[in-house]
Amino acid sequence: MLKTTGATFLAIATSFFILHFSPPPKSYYHSLFISSSLSDNASISHHLRTLTRRPHVAGSQANAEAASYVLSTLSACNIKAHIVSYDVLLTYPDSRSLTLTPSPSEPPITFDLKQEIYEGDPYADVADEVLPTNHAYAKSGSVVGPVVYVNYGRVEDYGTLKEMGVNVTGTVALARYGEIFRGDIVMNAFEAGAIGALVYTDRKDYGGEGGDAKWFPDDKWMPPSGVQVGTVYNGSGDPTTPGWASSEGCERVSVEEVESSGDVPLIPSMPISGADGETILRSIGGQIAKDNWQGSKDAPTYRVGPGPGVVNLEYNGKQVIATIQNVMGVIEGVEEPDRFVILGNHRDAWTFGAVDPNSGTAALLEVAQRLQKLQRSGWKPRRTIILCNWDAEEYGLTGSTEWVEENRELLASRAVAYLNVDCAVSGAGFHASGTPQLDDLLKLAAQQVQDPDNSSQTIYEQWIQSTESSLIGRLGGAGSDYAAFLQHIGVPAADMRFGAGYPVYHSMYDDYTWIENFGDPMFHRNVAVASVWGLVALRLADEEFLPFNYHSYALELQKRAEDLENEMSDKGITFSPLFKSIEELSKAARKINYQKKEIKEAKGWTSMWRNDHVKLRELNDRLMMAERAFTDCDGLLRRPWYKHLIYAPSRHNDYGSTSFPGIDDAIENAKNLNTAESWHVVQHEVWRVARAVKHASLVLDGKLT
C-alpha cells in the first residue's frame, strides 16, 4: 500500500479544488464584458438624454445636478462613490458688444451676438440658460481698431503677413478656428502687436461647402449663427493655485500675478459666428489673401487689410471662486489594491454637451454598469479600478489637474495608467492616441470588438483601412484630462474616440438631437467605445504582467530623433547622445520582455506563491515607473508645470502634439534669433532628453549603476 505524505495529500486536494471549484480565468470575464449580453445602447441613450437636458457649465446648479446623477448611477452599481470638491477661479461674461464701421461713409453695424433657436428646437425652453458667447478668462476691456485678417492665427500666418508688408500693430486680428488652440490664437495676436482678437467659425471648415449647403437641424453643419466658445487660458488647473491643489483655505496668487504668468491673454477677445465673420471680412480691403487663406466657393474674396473696416470690441467678465465637483468611483483590487488603473471623462459643458463631453460620460456609466454585472458573475479585479468624472475641464482641465496635484505623490508611486475618453462619439471611424508602451494593448482590444458600422469586421480592421498616417496618435497636446497624468507626473496614458472633429463643437447646437441624428443614431458607436475602453482597463487591472511594451517606445523615439536630425543637419547640432540613450532603452525593453517570458515559463502553480510573486511585483513596478523617468523636475523652459520631456504641448499651440517639446521650442526660438547662444540652448535640450531616456532605461533594467 502506498504511503501518502501530508505534502502529497495537500497537492492532490489543491488540484481537485482547482479543477472543480476555481473561478473562471480573467479572460472569460473580459470576453463577457464585450459581449452583447452586457452592452446596452438604450441605457447609454438614457444617460446621455438625462445629462444633456440643460446647459451645464462648470460652477452652475445644473452641473451640480449632473454630478448627483453620476454619483447615484455609480452607487447603484455597488461602486464606492464619492465627490471631491475644489474652490477654483472661473470666469463668466458680464457684458459684451461688437460694432463694425465698414467705412467712414457707412453707418455702423451692431452685432446681436446670439445663437439662433431653430424651428422645432426641443431645447428652446432652456436656451436662455446657455451662457452668452464668450472666451473664458478673456481680458476685460474696450478696444477700437482696423481689422486685419490673419487666417488661422498661427505664427507662420503672421510671418506671411510680414512678408506682405502688413503691419498688425494697433489692429484687431480676425482669425478663423481650425488649426490651433484658441488661447494661442489670442496670444499670437498679442505678440504680433494686435490690441484685440476676434475668432470666427468659417464655413469652409465648419459650415459645409456650396450655395445649397444645409446646416443643423437639416444636416450636421454649424448654422450661420453658431459660435464656438471656449477657454483662452493656456495653463492647466486653477490659475490662482499654479502647481498645488485648490483645497479649502489654500494659498492663492493674486489676479495680477495670474496675468503676469503669461497663461492668460492680455488683450480682449471674443468668439463670433461665421455670419458675423463674413460681414467683417467684406469690410476688409488691401491685398488679396493667398489661395489657402480663402473661404468656401461662395464666400467673398478674403483680403488681409488693415481696414477700412473698424471694429469696437467691448468685453467685461466677472471672476468667481466657484465650487467644482469631481465624482470618483472605486472598485478595490483584491491582490494589488495599491495599484491604480484610472478611467476618466469630464462632465461640464459649455452648452448642452452631447458630444463634448457627455457622450463620454454616458460611456463611463456604461462601463460601470458592465463592471457591476461582472462582479455579480464572480469577477474581482487584481488591481484597483478608479472611475473619474471630472469637472471644469473646459476652463483649463481644472478638476483633473487639481486632483492630480493634490494626490501627486500617491499617484506617482501607484498609478498604472490613465485612460481618457472625452468626446466618445462624434461620427464614424475609431481613433486612439497614447504613450507608445500601450500600442499593442490598444490594437489587441480593437481586434476583439466588432466595428459598430460594419458587423463583418472588427474595429481594428476598420481602423487600419481608414488611417493614412500612423495608426496611433500621441498625447503631446493638452487637449483633455490626460494632461496632468502624463505631462505633469508621467503616468502612461491613452485617449480614444469615434469620429474626428465635428462642426457644432462648443456651440449651442451640440445637443442630444445632433448626436441622435448625425453622431451616433443607434448609439452603437458609443457601445463600442465603452467596450474598447473597458477592455483595455480590464487587461491592465487583471493581467499578472502589465501589458506594456517599451520596445514600441524606443522605435517611436528613434523615428522622431531621426526626423529632428535631418531637420537640423546644417545647424551643427549633434543628436548622438540621444541616439545612444534610445539604444540603451531598446536593450532594456528587450531584456525586460525576456524576463517576463522567463518568469512565465518558470512559474508553476506551487512556486508562484513562494518566490515568483515577488519577482512579478518588482518587474511590474519597473514597467509602471519607467514612464515617470521621462519627466524632469525643472519642467520645460518657461513652462515648468509640464515635466514630461517627450510629450507636452508646443509653446505656440496647446493642441499641438509633438515629441521632444523642449527641443522643438528651442529650435523655433533659435530660428528666430539665430544666435550662437540660442543654438546652444537647442543642444542643451537634446542632452536633457537624452538623460531622461537613459533614466527610463535604467528603471526598466532595475539595477543601480
Secondary structure, DSSP 4 states (H G I P E B T S, - for coil): -PPPPHHHHHHHHHHHHHHHHPPPPHHHHHHHHTSTTT--HHHHHHHHHHHTSS---TTSHHHHHHHHHHHHHHHHTT-EEEEEEEEEEEEEEEEEEEEEE-STTS--EE----PPPPTT-TTGGGGGGSPPS-EETPPPEEEEEEEEE-TT--HHHHHHHHHTT---TTSEEEEESSSS-HHHHHHHHHHTT-SEEEEE--IIIII-SSTT---TTSSSSPPTT----EE---SSS-TTSTTS---TT-----HHHHHHTTSS-SS-EEEE-HHHHHHHHHTB-SSBPPGGG---TTSPPPB----B-EEEEEEEEEEEEEEEEEEEEEE--SSEEEEEEEEEEE---SS--TTTTHHHHHHHHHHHHHHHHHHHTT---SEEEEEEEES-HHHHSHHHHHHHHHTHHHHHHHEEEEEE-SS-BSSSSEEEEE-GGGHHHHHHHHHHSB-TT-TTSBHHHHHHHH-SS-SSB---S--STHHIIIIIT---EEEEEES---TTTTSTT-SHHHIIIII-TTSHHHHHHHHHHHHHHHHHHH-SS----HHHHHHHHHHHHHHHHHHTTTTT---HHHHHHHHHHHHHHHHHHHHHHHHHHH--TTGGGTTHHHHHHHHHHHHHHGGGGGB-TT-BTTBTT--BSSEEEETTEEEEEEESHHHHHHHHHHHHH--HHHHHHHHHHHHHHHHHHHHHHHHHHT---
